[in-house]
Amino acid sequence: MKTWADDPAPIFKIAADIGFDGVELSLLGVGKDRAELIGQQAADCGLELTCSTGLGPEDDPTSADAAVRARAVAKLTEAIEITQMLGSRGLAGVVAAPWGVFDPANKVARAERAAQTLGALGGVLADAGVTLGIEGLNRFESDLTSTAAETCAIARATGSAHIGVLLDSFHMNIEEKNPPAALRAAGDTLVHYHISDNDRGVPGSGRYDFAADAAALRDIGYDGWVVAEMFVMAGNPASADLNIWRDIEPDPTQAAIQTLKYMKRGFWSC
């Protein structure tokens, strides 16, 4: 997809033809008006869906302004409802603090407010049968959830059994001295896992140790999604949002084929 609002139906067919079991769908371009149709399109291709979203400064769950925090609750409540309409049970992403917003001097208070704000969604999540995953991001994207430990602390502080963490090999490659240890420490707080190699390309083509992560996932009994979140094409709006300034792989479809083969070898038993 070149923009977050692109029609996902053609992607569903490609993913199904390659052999994927499911697709992670960004909700940034999906509203309630299209949710049921998109869910049916995925089901028609034999695919399950998991969802992702993000918050902006105008709906910052860490804000000292109660009205801004209320907007965060409202936006995430709608995202949870859309997730349910899509037939999905998982929603994850940049939900503890807006992407690219930094305020390290007030980090402790912001983390507390993030936990309280997200914790208010516990009932909505339970009613919808949806689990929310807080994504851990590297230092260039967030100062609040830069490590697995920081992200897990916020998730646990929400007090909700329906809120956990999303950990991503790309971010852990930057921030964690020992990514497998971070996964083991996350334990059952881990509800979603992303893979791409150190350059955000095909797993196994770079220097990240996925075998060690796979062993850690087996050790903690992880049975959730393992999602290839790669950004390999330059020159389109979605890639620019992620600072992809060159083509990481020559062909995105071939990259997906190679990735699925790698995932089957390394992660199928997780």
HELIX and SHEET records of a PDB file:
HELIX    1   1 ALA A    9  ILE A   18  1                                  10    
HELIX    2   2 LEU A   27  GLY A   29  5                                   3    
HELIX    3   3 LYS A   32  ASP A   44  1                                  13    
HELIX    4   4 PRO A   57  ASP A   59  5                                   3    
HELIX    5   5 ALA A   66  MET A   85  1                                  20    
HELIX    6   6 PRO A  104  ASN A  106  5                                   3    
HELIX    7   7 LYS A  107  GLY A  119  1                                  13    
HELIX    8   8 GLY A  122  ALA A  128  1                                   7    
HELIX    9   9 ALA A  148  ALA A  157  1                                  10    
HELIX   10  10 SER A  169  GLU A  175  1                                   7    
HELIX   11  11 PRO A  179  ALA A  186  1                                   8    
HELIX   12  12 GLY A  187  THR A  189  5                                   3    
HELIX   13  13 PHE A  210  ASP A  219  1                                  10    
HELIX   14  14 PRO A  237  ASP A  241  1                                   5    
HELIX   15  15 PRO A  252  GLY A  266  1                                  15    
SHEET    1   A 7 GLY A  22  SER A  26  0                                        
SHEET    2   A 7 GLU A  48  GLY A  54  1                                        
SHEET    3   A 7 GLY A  90  VAL A  94  1                                        
SHEET    4   A 7 THR A 131  GLU A 135  1                                        
SHEET    5   A 7 ILE A 163  ASP A 168  1                                        
SHEET    6   A 7 LEU A 190  ILE A 195  1                                        
SHEET    7   A 7 TRP A 225  ALA A 228  1                                        
END                                                                             
